[in-house]
């Protein structure tokens, strides 16, 4: 198969994005329905924010966060303990040739948004943002 010369590897391909979103939806459904036979996992509400896939689509990293952020350390242990069963359940919902290996990481997006919000609320930043374009702020 010929390589796409217009793609320079600056980010995920359309296929990676599409497959990642399909896996995210399937994983969210499996976790929401409680299909996994683990009472600890079924007792938690887990948000799947994003799934990133490797270039060959063999590894999928799911960024998860328990609802309310409570029990972040436990959720990774519980998901790792059940990753084979979760992989099997997710694979049933996919139309891929191979079922990707699932890896789980905490989703830090909300922490980054809070930090950005905190920085934008600072007086110095607000003052700079309100300054007219032709006037440069003093440093």
N, C-alpha and C positions, 0 to 999 in steps of 0.2 A: 504494500500500500504506500502510495506517495505521501510524503510529508507536506503539510500545509506551510508554504513558505511565508505567508503573511502573518502567521502566528509566531511570536517571538518568546513566548513563555512568561509573559509579565503577570499572569494571573490564571485562574482556573478557566478551562475551556467551557463552551456551552454545554457539552456533554457532561462534564464533571458537575456543573451547576444543576443540570436537569436531574441527574442521578442522585445527587446529594439531597435535593428537595423531595424526590420520590422516597428515598430512605427516611428522611425526616418525618414525612407524613405517616409512613408505615410504622415507624418506631413510636411516634406519638399515639397512634391508634392502639398499638399493642400495650403500651404502658397505661393508657387511659381505660382500656377495657379490662385490665387485670388478667390478661391471658397467661401470665407467668405464674407458675405454681410456687410462689414464695410470699407468705403472709406479710413479711417485712416490706417487700417491694409494693405489694398491693395496698398497703396502708398509707403509702406516700403518694402525693400528687407531684409529678415531675414534669417540668417544662423542657421541651427540646427546642432550643433556640436556633440551632444551625447544625448541619452535617456537612463536613468537608471530606472529599474523597481524594485518594492518591491518583496520580496520573494514569495508572493502569486499572483503577477502580477496584482494586483488591482489598484496600483498607479504607474504612470509613470512620472518621472521628466525629462523634456526636458531642455537642456542647450542651450540657444539661444543667438544670438548676431546680432544686426542690421548691415547691410553692412557698413563698414567704422567706426563702433563703435559710430556713431552719433545717439543720441536719445535713449540711453540705458534705462533711467528712464521711458520714454514714452512707450517703447516696452513692458515692463512687465505689465503696466497698461492696454494697449490695448489688449494684449493676455488674461489677466485675465478677461477682460470684455467680451471677445468672446469665452471663454474656452468651454462652453457648445456646441456651434455650431461647433467649431473645433473638439471636441470629437466625435460628431455625424458624421462628414465628415470622420474623421480618422477611425472610427469604420466600416464604409462601405468598407474600403480597407483592413481590417484585417479579419482573419479567426479564431478569438478567441471566446471562449464561452462568456466572459465578456469584455466589453469595459473598459479599465482602466481610472481612473480619471487622468486628465492631470494637471500637475503643471509645472510652468515655472521659471527658474532661469537664471541669466546671465552667460554666458560661460566665465570663467576667464583664459582659457587655453592660449590664446594669450598674456595676461598680464604676465603669468608665464614664457612663452617662452622669452619674452622681458627681463624680470628680469634675467633669466638664461644667456641669451646672454650678458647682461650688466656685470654680474659677471665674465663671462669667458673672457671678454675683458680687465679686470683689469690687470695691469702689474705684480702684485705679483702672480696672478693665472697663467698667461702665462709663467712666469719664472718657477714656480713649474711644469707646464706641460711639459716644454722643458728639465727639468733636467733628466739626465740618471737614469735608474732604480736602479743601485747600489749606487747612491749618494742620500742621503736624504737631503731635503731642510732645511736650518737653520731657526729656529724660534726665 
